[in-house]
Amino acid sequence: MTDLTPGEVVEIEVGQRKAYAQITHYHSSYPPVVRVLDGLLDERPSDIGALVAGETQFIAMIPLGTALKRAGASFEIVGNFEVPAAHRDFPTFRMPIRDKKGEIIYWWLWDGRGLSYDVELTEAQDALPLREVMTGKRFLELIAA
């Protein structure tokens, strides 16, 4: 389950509920980009495609299969669906650059190809996902939040 491909949707057990995540992109230097679909459900929906076409809870870079195994989470691939148009371009990630005191002095913005930077983030930039490789434990915590 470590070789997930873009478009694949994974059902993840979170307590007694189910969450869904779709692999959207690969980058040669980072783990896959995953979008977590909005909502924790009591049972698998009859139309997963409609769920995929819906809202996104968050986006992360994570080796999903490996990370979930390490976190002890149950999961399975439930299908392969077209990545919605709003998520086809590689997402831009933000990363804080800190001084020796730990204060953020500026932000790198990375689009999978190159870097740009800003000293102050706009509201839209502040909503961008962080450029970090997430652990399975952290991933599950964010889903449950």
N, C-alpha and C positions, 0 to 999 in steps of 0.2 A: 504494500500500500504506500510505499514511499515514492513511487513513480506516477504521481497524479498528473493529469494533463489538463491544459486550459479548457474550461467548459465543464469539467467534472464537478458534480455537486456531491458533497459529503454530508451525511446525517450524523450528528454528534449527540450522544447522550449526555445531558447536563442535569444531574439529579434524576427526577422522574419525568423530565421534559426533553424535547428534542430541539436542537438548533441545526441550522443548515449553513454551509459555507461553499462558495464556488471558487475554484482556482481560475484566476483571470490571466496571469502572465508568468512567464519565466524570464529571468535575467541570468546571463552566464556567470555573474559574480555573486549572486545573492539567491536566497531561497525563493520559492514561488510567491507571487502576490496572491493573497486570498481576500475575498470580500465575504464578510459574514452577513447573511441575510437577516433582515429585521424580524425579531420576535422569537420567543420560546413557545413551542407548541406542545400540546398534550399528545398528539398523534401525527403520523405522517400525513400531509395533505394529499388529496387525490390528484391535485394538479400542481406538481412541483414547478412546472414551467411558469405558472402565475406567480409563485413565490419568488422565483429567479428574476422575473420582470419587475418585482416590487422594490421596496426600499432597502438600503444598506445600513447595517448597524455600525460597522467599522471596517477598515482595510488594514491588513497587516502583511508583513513578510514573515513567513514561517514555513519550515519543512513540515507540513501539516501531518502527514502520516506518522513520521518519526516522533514528532513532538507530542502527539496525542497518545501514542503507545507509551512513551516515557511518563506521561501524566496519568496513565492507567485509565484513560477514557475509552469507552466503546464507541465505535464509529463504523460506517460502511458507505461505499459509493452507491448513490441512488439514481444516477443517470448522468448524461452529458447534455448540456443545454448551451445554446448560443449565448455568449456573453452579451448583455444588453449594450446598446450603442453608447450609453453614457459611461461605460466602463471599458470600452475597447482600447482607448489610448492608455499607454502606460501611465499610471498615476504619478503625480509629483509628491515627494516626501519632504518633510522638513527635519532639520537636525540642528540643535543648539550648539554653538561654539562658545566655550566658557573661558574666562580668564583664570588666573592662578587662585583667585578667591572663590571660584565656582559660579560667579555671576555670568549670565548670558550677555555676550558682547555683540553677537550678531547671529543670524540664522543662515545656514546653507539650505538651498532648495535644490533638490535632485530629481530629475525627470527620467532617470534611467540611462541618459546619454551624457548629460553634462550638469555642471553646478552653476548656480547663480547665488547671490546672497542679498539679504536685506537686514538692516539694523532693527527696524520695527516691522512686525508682521501686520498685514491687513487682517480684517476679520476672516476673509476667505482663506488666507494663508494659515491663520491660526487653526483652522479646521482641518488642515492637511494631516495625513497620518505621519507619525514619527518614523524616521529612517532608523529602524532597529530590527534585529532578528529576535522575534518574540519566543518565549518559552511556551510549552503547552500549558503549564500551570497558569501563567499570566493570561494567555489566550482564553482559557476557560473562565477565569475570573471576570474578564471583560464581557464575555457572552452573558454571564449570570447577572452582571450589574444592571 
